[in-house]
Amino acid sequence: MADNADKVPENVSGDYYVDEECTGCELCLDRAPTNFKMNDKKTKAFVFKQPDTEEEVQSCEQAIEDCPVDAIGNDG
């Protein structure tokens, strides 16, 4: 389970976030490309845009479900 006390610094404010457990596999970018990006070093993903449509929410929820290291959280 993702830890909101250990978020990567690049996340924008909001319910969805990526924590430091991220391994940089880019799966979340495949699931929700309008909401996730990789950091400059390409080592960790982060939420650059909080979802604002039902389709984006579903994509982010799919990313949470599929994340192999449980590094994506939703505090909403």
mmCIF file of the N, C-alpha and C atoms, coordinates in Angstrom:
data_MODEL
# 
_entry.id   MODEL 
# 
loop_
_atom_site.group_PDB 
_atom_site.id 
_atom_site.type_symbol 
_atom_site.label_atom_id 
_atom_site.label_alt_id 
_atom_site.label_comp_id 
_atom_site.label_asym_id 
_atom_site.label_entity_id 
_atom_site.label_seq_id 
_atom_site.pdbx_PDB_ins_code 
_atom_site.Cartn_x 
_atom_site.Cartn_y 
_atom_site.Cartn_z 
_atom_site.occupancy 
_atom_site.B_iso_or_equiv 
_atom_site.pdbx_formal_charge 
_atom_site.auth_seq_id 
_atom_site.auth_comp_id 
_atom_site.auth_asym_id 
_atom_site.auth_atom_id 
_atom_site.pdbx_PDB_model_num 
ATOM 1   N N  . MET A 1 1  ? 0.841   -1.177 0.000   1.00 0.00 ? 1  MET A N  1 
ATOM 2   C CA . MET A 1 1  ? 0.000   0.000  0.000   1.00 0.00 ? 1  MET A CA 1 
ATOM 3   C C  . MET A 1 1  ? 0.889   1.245  0.000   1.00 0.00 ? 1  MET A C  1 
ATOM 4   N N  . ALA A 1 2  ? 0.551   2.196  -0.823  1.00 0.00 ? 2  ALA A N  1 
ATOM 5   C CA . ALA A 1 2  ? 1.326   3.431  -0.930  1.00 0.00 ? 2  ALA A CA 1 
ATOM 6   C C  . ALA A 1 2  ? 1.255   4.230  0.375   1.00 0.00 ? 2  ALA A C  1 
ATOM 7   N N  . ASP A 1 3  ? 2.312   4.947  0.656   1.00 0.00 ? 3  ASP A N  1 
ATOM 8   C CA . ASP A 1 3  ? 2.435   5.714  1.896   1.00 0.00 ? 3  ASP A CA 1 
ATOM 9   C C  . ASP A 1 3  ? 2.443   7.206  1.569   1.00 0.00 ? 3  ASP A C  1 
ATOM 10  N N  . ASN A 1 4  ? 1.385   7.907  1.980   1.00 0.00 ? 4  ASN A N  1 
ATOM 11  C CA . ASN A 1 4  ? 1.310   9.339  1.650   1.00 0.00 ? 4  ASN A CA 1 
ATOM 12  C C  . ASN A 1 4  ? 2.344   10.174 2.403   1.00 0.00 ? 4  ASN A C  1 
ATOM 13  N N  . ALA A 1 5  ? 2.993   9.601  3.392   1.00 0.00 ? 5  ALA A N  1 
ATOM 14  C CA . ALA A 1 5  ? 4.075   10.304 4.092   1.00 0.00 ? 5  ALA A CA 1 
ATOM 15  C C  . ALA A 1 5  ? 5.410   10.154 3.367   1.00 0.00 ? 5  ALA A C  1 
ATOM 16  N N  . ASP A 1 6  ? 5.422   9.348  2.299   1.00 0.00 ? 6  ASP A N  1 
ATOM 17  C CA . ASP A 1 6  ? 6.654   9.066  1.559   1.00 0.00 ? 6  ASP A CA 1 
ATOM 18  C C  . ASP A 1 6  ? 6.481   9.351  0.061   1.00 0.00 ? 6  ASP A C  1 
ATOM 19  N N  . LYS A 1 7  ? 5.703   10.368 -0.263  1.00 0.00 ? 7  LYS A N  1 
ATOM 20  C CA . LYS A 1 7  ? 5.429   10.723 -1.655  1.00 0.00 ? 7  LYS A CA 1 
ATOM 21  C C  . LYS A 1 7  ? 6.680   11.237 -2.358  1.00 0.00 ? 7  LYS A C  1 
ATOM 22  N N  . VAL A 1 8  ? 6.790   10.953 -3.657  1.00 0.00 ? 8  VAL A N  1 
ATOM 23  C CA . VAL A 1 8  ? 7.862   11.574 -4.422  1.00 0.00 ? 8  VAL A CA 1 
ATOM 24  C C  . VAL A 1 8  ? 7.537   13.064 -4.548  1.00 0.00 ? 8  VAL A C  1 
ATOM 25  N N  . PRO A 1 9  ? 8.542   13.924 -4.528  1.00 0.00 ? 9  PRO A N  1 
ATOM 26  C CA . PRO A 1 9  ? 8.295   15.373 -4.467  1.00 0.00 ? 9  PRO A CA 1 
ATOM 27  C C  . PRO A 1 9  ? 7.632   15.963 -5.714  1.00 0.00 ? 9  PRO A C  1 
ATOM 28  N N  . GLU A 1 10 ? 7.713   15.278 -6.832  1.00 0.00 ? 10 GLU A N  1 
ATOM 29  C CA . GLU A 1 10 ? 7.170   15.830 -8.075  1.00 0.00 ? 10 GLU A CA 1 
ATOM 30  C C  . GLU A 1 10 ? 5.639   15.767 -8.168  1.00 0.00 ? 10 GLU A C  1 
ATOM 31  N N  . ASN A 1 11 ? 4.990   14.975 -7.319  1.00 0.00 ? 11 ASN A N  1 
ATOM 32  C CA . ASN A 1 11 ? 3.530   14.870 -7.370  1.00 0.00 ? 11 ASN A CA 1 
ATOM 33  C C  . ASN A 1 11 ? 2.871   16.230 -7.208  1.00 0.00 ? 11 ASN A C  1 
ATOM 34  N N  . VAL A 1 12 ? 1.812   16.472 -8.000  1.00 0.00 ? 12 VAL A N  1 
ATOM 35  C CA . VAL A 1 12 ? 0.987   17.652 -7.770  1.00 0.00 ? 12 VAL A CA 1 
ATOM 36  C C  . VAL A 1 12 ? 0.070   17.371 -6.586  1.00 0.00 ? 12 VAL A C  1 
ATOM 37  N N  . SER A 1 13 ? -0.431  18.405 -5.971  1.00 0.00 ? 13 SER A N  1 
ATOM 38  C CA . SER A 1 13 ? -1.340  18.238 -4.839  1.00 0.00 ? 13 SER A CA 1 
ATOM 39  C C  . SER A 1 13 ? -2.628  17.566 -5.291  1.00 0.00 ? 13 SER A C  1 
ATOM 40  N N  . GLY A 1 14 ? -3.151  16.737 -4.417  1.00 0.00 ? 14 GLY A N  1 
ATOM 41  C CA . GLY A 1 14 ? -4.414  16.072 -4.703  1.00 0.00 ? 14 GLY A CA 1 
ATOM 42  C C  . GLY A 1 14 ? -4.451  14.682 -4.114  1.00 0.00 ? 14 GLY A C  1 
ATOM 43  N N  . ASP A 1 15 ? -5.523  13.974 -4.400  1.00 0.00 ? 15 ASP A N  1 
ATOM 44  C CA . ASP A 1 15 ? -5.762  12.657 -3.814  1.00 0.00 ? 15 ASP A CA 1 
ATOM 45  C C  . ASP A 1 15 ? -4.801  11.587 -4.319  1.00 0.00 ? 15 ASP A C  1 
ATOM 46  N N  . TYR A 1 16 ? -4.439  11.633 -5.597  1.00 0.00 ? 16 TYR A N  1 
ATOM 47  C CA . TYR A 1 16 ? -3.590  10.597 -6.183  1.00 0.00 ? 16 TYR A CA 1 
ATOM 48  C C  . TYR A 1 16 ? -2.122  10.998 -6.068  1.00 0.00 ? 16 TYR A C  1 
ATOM 49  N N  . TYR A 1 17 ? -1.271  10.006 -5.830  1.00 0.00 ? 17 TYR A N  1 
ATOM 50  C CA . TYR A 1 17 ? 0.163   10.261 -5.677  1.00 0.00 ? 17 TYR A CA 1 
ATOM 51  C C  . TYR A 1 17 ? 0.950   8.972  -5.910  1.00 0.00 ? 17 TYR A C  1 
ATOM 52  N N  . VAL A 1 18 ? 2.253   9.135  -6.103  1.00 0.00 ? 18 VAL A N  1 
ATOM 53  C CA . VAL A 1 18 ? 3.201   8.018  -6.186  1.00 0.00 ? 18 VAL A CA 1 
ATOM 54  C C  . VAL A 1 18 ? 4.170   8.190  -5.026  1.00 0.00 ? 18 VAL A C  1 
ATOM 55  N N  . ASP A 1 19 ? 4.531   7.064  -4.381  1.00 0.00 ? 19 ASP A N  1 
ATOM 56  C CA . ASP A 1 19 ? 5.485   7.163  -3.276  1.00 0.00 ? 19 ASP A CA 1 
ATOM 57  C C  . ASP A 1 19 ? 6.860   6.643  -3.697  1.00 0.00 ? 19 ASP A C  1 
ATOM 58  N N  . GLU A 1 20 ? 7.804   6.688  -2.777  1.00 0.00 ? 20 GLU A N  1 
ATOM 59  C CA . GLU A 1 20 ? 9.200   6.356  -3.056  1.00 0.00 ? 20 GLU A CA 1 
ATOM 60  C C  . GLU A 1 20 ? 9.433   4.876  -3.366  1.00 0.00 ? 20 GLU A C  1 
ATOM 61  N N  . GLU A 1 21 ? 8.442   4.028  -3.197  1.00 0.00 ? 21 GLU A N  1 
ATOM 62  C CA . GLU A 1 21 ? 8.580   2.608  -3.542  1.00 0.00 ? 21 GLU A CA 1 
ATOM 63  C C  . GLU A 1 21 ? 8.584   2.388  -5.057  1.00 0.00 ? 21 GLU A C  1 
ATOM 64  N N  . CYS A 1 22 ? 8.236   3.403  -5.823  1.00 0.00 ? 22 CYS A N  1 
ATOM 65  C CA . CYS A 1 22 ? 8.180   3.286  -7.282  1.00 0.00 ? 22 CYS A CA 1 
ATOM 66  C C  . CYS A 1 22 ? 9.516   2.788  -7.838  1.00 0.00 ? 22 CYS A C  1 
ATOM 67  N N  . THR A 1 23 ? 9.424   1.822  -8.742  1.00 0.00 ? 23 THR A N  1 
ATOM 68  C CA . THR A 1 23 ? 10.625  1.255  -9.365  1.00 0.00 ? 23 THR A CA 1 
ATOM 69  C C  . THR A 1 23 ? 10.858  1.785  -10.775 1.00 0.00 ? 23 THR A C  1 
ATOM 70  N N  . GLY A 1 24 ? 9.967   2.653  -11.251 1.00 0.00 ? 24 GLY A N  1 
ATOM 71  C CA . GLY A 1 24 ? 10.136  3.231  -12.577 1.00 0.00 ? 24 GLY A CA 1 
ATOM 72  C C  . GLY A 1 24 ? 9.756   2.308  -13.721 1.00 0.00 ? 24 GLY A C  1 
ATOM 73  N N  . CYS A 1 25 ? 8.861   1.367  -13.480 1.00 0.00 ? 25 CYS A N  1 
ATOM 74  C CA . CYS A 1 25 ? 8.488   0.397  -14.519 1.00 0.00 ? 25 CYS A CA 1 
ATOM 75  C C  . CYS A 1 25 ? 7.650   1.010  -15.642 1.00 0.00 ? 25 CYS A C  1 
ATOM 76  N N  . GLU A 1 26 ? 7.073   2.175  -15.410 1.00 0.00 ? 26 GLU A N  1 
ATOM 77  C CA . GLU A 1 26 ? 6.271   2.928  -16.377 1.00 0.00 ? 26 GLU A CA 1 
ATOM 78  C C  . GLU A 1 26 ? 4.902   2.318  -16.668 1.00 0.00 ? 26 GLU A C  1 
ATOM 79  N N  . LEU A 1 27 ? 4.482   1.318  -15.915 1.00 0.00 ? 27 LEU A N  1 
ATOM 80  C CA . LEU A 1 27 ? 3.167   0.733  -16.125 1.00 0.00 ? 27 LEU A CA 1 
ATOM 81  C C  . LEU A 1 27 ? 2.064   1.769  -15.946 1.00 0.00 ? 27 LEU A C  1 
ATOM 82  N N  . CYS A 1 28 ? 2.203   2.639  -14.967 1.00 0.00 ? 28 CYS A N  1 
ATOM 83  C CA . CYS A 1 28 ? 1.176   3.659  -14.734 1.00 0.00 ? 28 CYS A CA 1 
ATOM 84  C C  . CYS A 1 28 ? 1.067   4.627  -15.914 1.00 0.00 ? 28 CYS A C  1 
ATOM 85  N N  . LEU A 1 29 ? 2.173   4.881  -16.597 1.00 0.00 ? 29 LEU A N  1 
ATOM 86  C CA . LEU A 1 29 ? 2.132   5.734  -17.773 1.00 0.00 ? 29 LEU A CA 1 
ATOM 87  C C  . LEU A 1 29 ? 1.331   5.075  -18.888 1.00 0.00 ? 29 LEU A C  1 
ATOM 88  N N  . ASP A 1 30 ? 1.417   3.753  -18.971 1.00 0.00 ? 30 ASP A N  1 
ATOM 89  C CA . ASP A 1 30 ? 0.622   3.021  -19.953 1.00 0.00 ? 30 ASP A CA 1 
ATOM 90  C C  . ASP A 1 30 ? -0.855  3.068  -19.605 1.00 0.00 ? 30 ASP A C  1 
ATOM 91  N N  . ARG A 1 31 ? -1.173  2.959  -18.317 1.00 0.00 ? 31 ARG A N  1 
ATOM 92  C CA . ARG A 1 31 ? -2.571  2.913  -17.882 1.00 0.00 ? 31 ARG A CA 1 
ATOM 93  C C  . ARG A 1 31 ? -3.229  4.286  -17.865 1.00 0.00 ? 31 ARG A C  1 
ATOM 94  N N  . ALA A 1 32 ? -2.484  5.314  -17.467 1.00 0.00 ? 32 ALA A N  1 
ATOM 95  C CA . ALA A 1 32 ? -3.054  6.656  -17.315 1.00 0.00 ? 32 ALA A CA 1 
ATOM 96  C C  . ALA A 1 32 ? -2.060  7.719  -17.783 1.00 0.00 ? 32 ALA A C  1 
ATOM 97  N N  . PRO A 1 33 ? -1.797  7.772  -19.092 1.00 0.00 ? 33 PRO A N  1 
ATOM 98  C CA . PRO A 1 33 ? -0.774  8.690  -19.606 1.00 0.00 ? 33 PRO A CA 1 
ATOM 99  C C  . PRO A 1 33 ? -1.110  10.170 -19.449 1.00 0.00 ? 33 PRO A C  1 
ATOM 100 N N  . THR A 1 34 ? -2.368  10.497 -19.235 1.00 0.00 ? 34 THR A N  1 
ATOM 101 C CA . THR A 1 34 ? -2.717  11.911 -19.048 1.00 0.00 ? 34 THR A CA 1 
ATOM 102 C C  . THR A 1 34 ? -2.525  12.362 -17.610 1.00 0.00 ? 34 THR A C  1 
ATOM 103 N N  . ASN A 1 35 ? -2.122  11.424 -16.731 1.00 0.00 ? 35 ASN A N  1 
ATOM 104 C CA . ASN A 1 35 ? -1.976  11.760 -15.319 1.00 0.00 ? 35 ASN A CA 1 
ATOM 105 C C  . ASN A 1 35 ? -0.604  11.458 -14.730 1.00 0.00 ? 35 ASN A C  1 
ATOM 106 N N  . PHE A 1 36 ? 0.143   10.543 -15.342 1.00 0.00 ? 36 PHE A N  1 
ATOM 107 C CA . PHE A 1 36 ? 1.448   10.147 -14.812 1.00 0.00 ? 36 PHE A CA 1 
ATOM 108 C C  . PHE A 1 36 ? 2.562   10.482 -15.795 1.00 0.00 ? 36 PHE A C  1 
ATOM 109 N N  . LYS A 1 37 ? 3.709   10.861 -15.244 1.00 0.00 ? 37 LYS A N  1 
ATOM 110 C CA . LYS A 1 37 ? 4.933   11.091 -16.018 1.00 0.00 ? 37 LYS A CA 1 
ATOM 111 C C  . LYS A 1 37 ? 6.099   10.491 -15.228 1.00 0.00 ? 37 LYS A C  1 
ATOM 112 N N  . MET A 1 38 ? 7.236   10.385 -15.909 1.00 0.00 ? 38 MET A N  1 
ATOM 113 C CA . MET A 1 38 ? 8.470   9.968  -15.241 1.00 0.00 ? 38 MET A CA 1 
ATOM 114 C C  . MET A 1 38 ? 9.256   11.213 -14.840 1.00 0.00 ? 38 MET A C  1 
ATOM 115 N N  . ASN A 1 39 ? 10.019  11.109 -13.753 1.00 0.00 ? 39 ASN A N  1 
ATOM 116 C CA . ASN A 1 39 ? 10.861  12.230 -13.346 1.00 0.00 ? 39 ASN A CA 1 
ATOM 117 C C  . ASN A 1 39 ? 12.003  12.404 -14.352 1.00 0.00 ? 39 ASN A C  1 
ATOM 118 N N  . ASP A 1 40 ? 12.765  13.466 -14.198 1.00 0.00 ? 40 ASP A N  1 
ATOM 119 C CA . ASP A 1 40 ? 13.840  13.778 -15.155 1.00 0.00 ? 40 ASP A CA 1 
ATOM 120 C C  . ASP A 1 40 ? 14.885  12.676 -15.254 1.00 0.00 ? 40 ASP A C  1 
ATOM 121 N N  . LYS A 1 41 ? 15.124  11.974 -14.165 1.00 0.00 ? 41 LYS A N  1 
ATOM 122 C CA . LYS A 1 41 ? 16.111  10.895 -14.168 1.00 0.00 ? 41 LYS A CA 1 
ATOM 123 C C  . LYS A 1 41 ? 15.537  9.573  -14.688 1.00 0.00 ? 41 LYS A C  1 
ATOM 124 N N  . LYS A 1 42 ? 14.223  9.561  -14.958 1.00 0.00 ? 42 LYS A N  1 
ATOM 125 C CA . LYS A 1 42 ? 13.527  8.351  -15.438 1.00 0.00 ? 42 LYS A CA 1 
ATOM 126 C C  . LYS A 1 42 ? 13.591  7.206  -14.423 1.00 0.00 ? 42 LYS A C  1 
ATOM 127 N N  . THR A 1 43 ? 13.626  7.565  -13.122 1.00 0.00 ? 43 THR A N  1 
ATOM 128 C CA . THR A 1 43 ? 13.712  6.547  -12.082 1.00 0.00 ? 43 THR A CA 1 
ATOM 129 C C  . THR A 1 43 ? 12.411  6.350  -11.319 1.00 0.00 ? 43 THR A C  1 
ATOM 130 N N  . LYS A 1 44 ? 11.555  7.353  -11.313 1.00 0.00 ? 44 LYS A N  1 
ATOM 131 C CA . LYS A 1 44 ? 10.288  7.286  -10.575 1.00 0.00 ? 44 LYS A CA 1 
ATOM 132 C C  . LYS A 1 44 ? 9.196   7.989  -11.374 1.00 0.00 ? 44 LYS A C  1 
ATOM 133 N N  . ALA A 1 45 ? 7.992   7.448  -11.248 1.00 0.00 ? 45 ALA A N  1 
ATOM 134 C CA . ALA A 1 45 ? 6.823   8.110  -11.839 1.00 0.00 ? 45 ALA A CA 1 
ATOM 135 C C  . ALA A 1 45 ? 6.258   9.097  -10.815 1.00 0.00 ? 45 ALA A C  1 
ATOM 136 N N  . PHE A 1 46 ? 5.401   9.985  -11.295 1.00 0.00 ? 46 PHE A N  1 
ATOM 137 C CA . PHE A 1 46 ? 4.698   10.904 -10.411 1.00 0.00 ? 46 PHE A CA 1 
ATOM 138 C C  . PHE A 1 46 ? 3.401   11.337 -11.072 1.00 0.00 ? 46 PHE A C  1 
ATOM 139 N N  . VAL A 1 47 ? 2.478   11.835 -10.261 1.00 0.00 ? 47 VAL A N  1 
ATOM 140 C CA . VAL A 1 47 ? 1.212   12.360 -10.767 1.00 0.00 ? 47 VAL A CA 1 
ATOM 141 C C  . VAL A 1 47 ? 1.442   13.819 -11.130 1.00 0.00 ? 47 VAL A C  1 
ATOM 142 N N  . PHE A 1 48 ? 1.339   14.128 -12.422 1.00 0.00 ? 48 PHE A N  1 
ATOM 143 C CA . PHE A 1 48 ? 1.524   15.516 -12.855 1.00 0.00 ? 48 PHE A CA 1 
ATOM 144 C C  . PHE A 1 48 ? 0.193   16.225 -13.049 1.00 0.00 ? 48 PHE A C  1 
ATOM 145 N N  . LYS A 1 49 ? -0.895  15.449 -13.109 1.00 0.00 ? 49 LYS A N  1 
ATOM 146 C CA . LYS A 1 49 ? -2.237  16.020 -13.275 1.00 0.00 ? 49 LYS A CA 1 
ATOM 147 C C  . LYS A 1 49 ? -3.222  15.106 -12.563 1.00 0.00 ? 49 LYS A C  1 
ATOM 148 N N  . GLN A 1 50 ? -3.956  15.667 -11.634 1.00 0.00 ? 50 GLN A N  1 
ATOM 149 C CA . GLN A 1 50 ? -4.998  14.898 -10.959 1.00 0.00 ? 50 GLN A CA 1 
ATOM 150 C C  . GLN A 1 50 ? -6.138  14.621 -11.950 1.00 0.00 ? 50 GLN A C  1 
ATOM 151 N N  . PRO A 1 51 ? -6.761  13.459 -11.847 1.00 0.00 ? 51 PRO A N  1 
ATOM 152 C CA . PRO A 1 51 ? -7.849  13.138 -12.778 1.00 0.00 ? 51 PRO A CA 1 
ATOM 153 C C  . PRO A 1 51 ? -9.041  14.066 -12.571 1.00 0.00 ? 51 PRO A C  1 
ATOM 154 N N  . ASP A 1 52 ? -9.631  14.509 -13.693 1.00 0.00 ? 52 ASP A N  1 
ATOM 155 C CA . ASP A 1 52 ? -10.806 15.375 -13.573 1.00 0.00 ? 52 ASP A CA 1 
ATOM 156 C C  . ASP A 1 52 ? -11.975 14.891 -14.425 1.00 0.00 ? 52 ASP A C  1 
ATOM 157 N N  . THR A 1 53 ? -11.849 13.712 -14.994 1.00 0.00 ? 53 THR A N  1 
ATOM 158 C CA . THR A 1 53 ? -12.982 13.096 -15.696 1.00 0.00 ? 53 THR A CA 1 
ATOM 159 C C  . THR A 1 53 ? -13.135 11.672 -15.158 1.00 0.00 ? 53 THR A C  1 
ATOM 160 N N  . GLU A 1 54 ? -14.294 11.104 -15.360 1.00 0.00 ? 54 GLU A N  1 
ATOM 161 C CA . GLU A 1 54 ? -14.516 9.728  -14.905 1.00 0.00 ? 54 GLU A CA 1 
ATOM 162 C C  . GLU A 1 54 ? -13.565 8.761  -15.599 1.00 0.00 ? 54 GLU A C  1 
ATOM 163 N N  . GLU A 1 55 ? -13.278 9.017  -16.869 1.00 0.00 ? 55 GLU A N  1 
ATOM 164 C CA . GLU A 1 55 ? -12.345 8.165  -17.607 1.00 0.00 ? 55 GLU A CA 1 
ATOM 165 C C  . GLU A 1 55 ? -10.943 8.217  -16.991 1.00 0.00 ? 55 GLU A C  1 
ATOM 166 N N  . GLU A 1 56 ? -10.495 9.407  -16.621 1.00 0.00 ? 56 GLU A N  1 
ATOM 167 C CA . GLU A 1 56 ? -9.183  9.547  -15.987 1.00 0.00 ? 56 GLU A CA 1 
ATOM 168 C C  . GLU A 1 56 ? -9.159  8.895  -14.609 1.00 0.00 ? 56 GLU A C  1 
ATOM 169 N N  . VAL A 1 57 ? -10.235 9.010  -13.851 1.00 0.00 ? 57 VAL A N  1 
ATOM 170 C CA . VAL A 1 57 ? -10.314 8.352  -12.547 1.00 0.00 ? 57 VAL A CA 1 
ATOM 171 C C  . VAL A 1 57 ? -10.200 6.842  -12.728 1.00 0.00 ? 57 VAL A C  1 
ATOM 172 N N  . GLN A 1 58 ? -10.933 6.302  -13.685 1.00 0.00 ? 58 GLN A N  1 
ATOM 173 C CA . GLN A 1 58 ? -10.875 4.859  -13.935 1.00 0.00 ? 58 GLN A CA 1 
ATOM 174 C C  . GLN A 1 58 ? -9.469  4.428  -14.349 1.00 0.00 ? 58 GLN A C  1 
ATOM 175 N N  . SER A 1 59 ? -8.806  5.229  -15.175 1.00 0.00 ? 59 SER A N  1 
ATOM 176 C CA . SER A 1 59 ? -7.441  4.912  -15.600 1.00 0.00 ? 59 SER A CA 1 
ATOM 177 C C  . SER A 1 59 ? -6.478  4.939  -14.420 1.00 0.00 ? 59 SER A C  1 
ATOM 178 N N  . CYS A 1 60 ? -6.614  5.922  -13.544 1.00 0.00 ? 60 CYS A N  1 
ATOM 179 C CA . CYS A 1 60 ? -5.752  6.002  -12.364 1.00 0.00 ? 60 CYS A CA 1 
ATOM 180 C C  . CYS A 1 60 ? -6.026  4.846  -11.409 1.00 0.00 ? 60 CYS A C  1 
ATOM 181 N N  . GLU A 1 61 ? -7.279  4.479  -11.258 1.00 0.00 ? 61 GLU A N  1 
ATOM 182 C CA . GLU A 1 61 ? -7.609  3.336  -10.405 1.00 0.00 ? 61 GLU A CA 1 
ATOM 183 C C  . GLU A 1 61 ? -7.036  2.041  -10.986 1.00 0.00 ? 61 GLU A C  1 
ATOM 184 N N  . GLN A 1 62 ? -7.041  1.923  -12.312 1.00 0.00 ? 62 GLN A N  1 
ATOM 185 C CA . GLN A 1 62 ? -6.436  0.746  -12.943 1.00 0.00 ? 62 GLN A CA 1 
ATOM 186 C C  . GLN A 1 62 ? -4.931  0.731  -12.692 1.00 0.00 ? 62 GLN A C  1 
ATOM 187 N N  . ALA A 1 63 ? -4.305  1.900  -12.744 1.00 0.00 ? 63 ALA A N  1 
ATOM 188 C CA . ALA A 1 63 ? -2.866  1.987  -12.457 1.00 0.00 ? 63 ALA A CA 1 
ATOM 189 C C  . ALA A 1 63 ? -2.578  1.556  -11.022 1.00 0.00 ? 63 ALA A C  1 
ATOM 190 N N  . ILE A 1 64 ? -3.418  1.975  -10.086 1.00 0.00 ? 64 ILE A N  1 
ATOM 191 C CA . ILE A 1 64 ? -3.243  1.553  -8.690  1.00 0.00 ? 64 ILE A CA 1 
ATOM 192 C C  . ILE A 1 64 ? -3.331  0.035  -8.588  1.00 0.00 ? 64 ILE A C  1 
ATOM 193 N N  . GLU A 1 65 ? -4.344  -0.528 -9.208  1.00 0.00 ? 65 GLU A N  1 
ATOM 194 C CA . GLU A 1 65 ? -4.563  -1.974 -9.140  1.00 0.00 ? 65 GLU A CA 1 
ATOM 195 C C  . GLU A 1 65 ? -3.412  -2.763 -9.757  1.00 0.00 ? 65 GLU A C  1 
ATOM 196 N N  . ASP A 1 66 ? -2.852  -2.240 -10.847 1.00 0.00 ? 66 ASP A N  1 
ATOM 197 C CA . ASP A 1 66 ? -1.826  -2.967 -11.597 1.00 0.00 ? 66 ASP A CA 1 
ATOM 198 C C  . ASP A 1 66 ? -0.402  -2.704 -11.136 1.00 0.00 ? 66 ASP A C  1 
ATOM 199 N N  . CYS A 1 67 ? -0.175  -1.687 -10.323 1.00 0.00 ? 67 CYS A N  1 
ATOM 200 C CA . CYS A 1 67 ? 1.176   -1.335 -9.879  1.00 0.00 ? 67 CYS A CA 1 
ATOM 201 C C  . CYS A 1 67 ? 1.815   -2.532 -9.166  1.00 0.00 ? 67 CYS A C  1 
ATOM 202 N N  . PRO A 1 68 ? 2.951   -3.012 -9.674  1.00 0.00 ? 68 PRO A N  1 
ATOM 203 C CA . PRO A 1 68 ? 3.550   -4.208 -9.088  1.00 0.00 ? 68 PRO A CA 1 
ATOM 204 C C  . PRO A 1 68 ? 4.159   -4.019 -7.694  1.00 0.00 ? 68 PRO A C  1 
ATOM 205 N N  . VAL A 1 69 ? 4.403   -2.782 -7.296  1.00 0.00 ? 69 VAL A N  1 
ATOM 206 C CA . VAL A 1 69 ? 4.995   -2.526 -5.983  1.00 0.00 ? 69 VAL A CA 1 
ATOM 207 C C  . VAL A 1 69 ? 4.086   -1.681 -5.074  1.00 0.00 ? 69 VAL A C  1 
ATOM 208 N N  . ASP A 1 70 ? 2.838   -1.508 -5.469  1.00 0.00 ? 70 ASP A N  1 
ATOM 209 C CA . ASP A 1 70 ? 1.855   -0.738 -4.666  1.00 0.00 ? 70 ASP A CA 1 
ATOM 210 C C  . ASP A 1 70 ? 2.360   0.655  -4.309  1.00 0.00 ? 70 ASP A C  1 
ATOM 211 N N  . ALA A 1 71 ? 2.928   1.337  -5.297  1.00 0.00 ? 71 ALA A N  1 
ATOM 212 C CA . ALA A 1 71 ? 3.500   2.663  -5.055  1.00 0.00 ? 71 ALA A CA 1 
ATOM 213 C C  . ALA A 1 71 ? 2.550   3.814  -5.373  1.00 0.00 ? 71 ALA A C  1 
ATOM 214 N N  . ILE A 1 72 ? 1.338   3.511  -5.830  1.00 0.00 ? 72 ILE A N  1 
ATOM 215 C CA . ILE A 1 72 ? 0.380   4.559  -6.177  1.00 0.00 ? 72 ILE A CA 1 
ATOM 216 C C  . ILE A 1 72 ? -0.729  4.563  -5.134  1.00 0.00 ? 72 ILE A C  1 
ATOM 217 N N  . GLY A 1 73 ? -1.055  5.765  -4.677  1.00 0.00 ? 73 GLY A N  1 
ATOM 218 C CA . GLY A 1 73 ? -2.098  5.887  -3.669  1.00 0.00 ? 73 GLY A CA 1 
ATOM 219 C C  . GLY A 1 73 ? -3.194  6.844  -4.075  1.00 0.00 ? 73 GLY A C  1 
ATOM 220 N N  . ASN A 1 74 ? -4.323  6.700  -3.395  1.00 0.00 ? 74 ASN A N  1 
ATOM 221 C CA . ASN A 1 74 ? -5.476  7.577  -3.554  1.00 0.00 ? 74 ASN A CA 1 
ATOM 222 C C  . ASN A 1 74 ? -6.026  7.821  -2.172  1.00 0.00 ? 74 ASN A C  1 
ATOM 223 N N  . ASP A 1 75 ? -5.892  9.045  -1.681  1.00 0.00 ? 75 ASP A N  1 
ATOM 224 C CA . ASP A 1 75 ? -6.394  9.395  -0.351  1.00 0.00 ? 75 ASP A CA 1 
ATOM 225 C C  . ASP A 1 75 ? -7.793  9.990  -0.399  1.00 0.00 ? 75 ASP A C  1 
ATOM 226 N N  . GLY A 1 76 ? -8.429  9.917  -1.553  1.00 0.00 ? 76 GLY A N  1 
ATOM 227 C CA . GLY A 1 76 ? -9.767  10.504 -1.700  1.00 0.00 ? 76 GLY A CA 1 
ATOM 228 C C  . GLY A 1 76 ? -10.873 9.632  -1.191  1.00 0.00 ? 76 GLY A C  1 
# 
